[in-house]
């Protein structure tokens, strides 16, 4: 009987040039001109070959598809309760006067609004963040973005998909990863938002559109800037076709910080005719 192709491939790689072959697979994944299907297949082969069946954090044996053991999954700092519109984590013991609750028809959850979102008009309909940007969630983001370990994007996407399946927030039509400017893409070789969005699209059965939103320039760090400065810094860096389908869109990214980038992207989509825009991220800064 013939062995499974991936098992056979593993044996061939181990017996020949392990390091060279893995490096070639990794470089193929980072080539921009290949199509999504080819990239997904190569990424799957790369993951199956390099996956040791151990937790990414503690190295304990795990049989889950998340590449994390149960203990490490439970140690992730969950972002709940959180403001519905900006995703800011709310204190559990907050006074009722500090939080505005609104029932949502057909939803098991309430719409929670923090003080800031009560005082200003909101652009994003709903913000979802799986974890707070604290250990070990921040390690996962850094390993993906700066360590170029793309399998962390798959793990984050799976964690988000599993959490989203339990919430009434899947009423969107299209997923859009926050794009990078060409200069940043050439520097990094990949878009971390796309790595997460690809897994999310597959496990939520939502179409993924990587070309609807275009980023013309990469902005500098937003930290340390005032609210007006942040808006001015990000203004005009996104564009999309003059008219788009009146659908419900969800922007995908790794981290939500000030929200200026997400709000600008949402504003561009809404101006072009989007019915609503959500933002889904893996982590939200405190």
Secondary structure, 3 states (H helix, E strand, C coil): CCCCHHHHHHHHHHHCCHHHHHHHHHHHHCCCCCCHHHHHHHHHHHHHHHCCCECCCCCCECCCCCCCCHHHHHHCCECCCECCCCCCECCCCCCHHHCEEEECCCCCCEEEECHHHHHCCCCCCEEEEEEECCCCHHHHHHHHHCCCCCHHHHHHHHHHHHHHCCCCCCCCCEEEECCCCHHHHHHHCCCHHHHHHHHHHHHHCCEECCCCCEECCCCCCCCCCCHHHHHHHHCCCEECCCCCCCCEEEEEEEEECCCHHHHHHHHHHHHCCCCEEEEEEEEECC
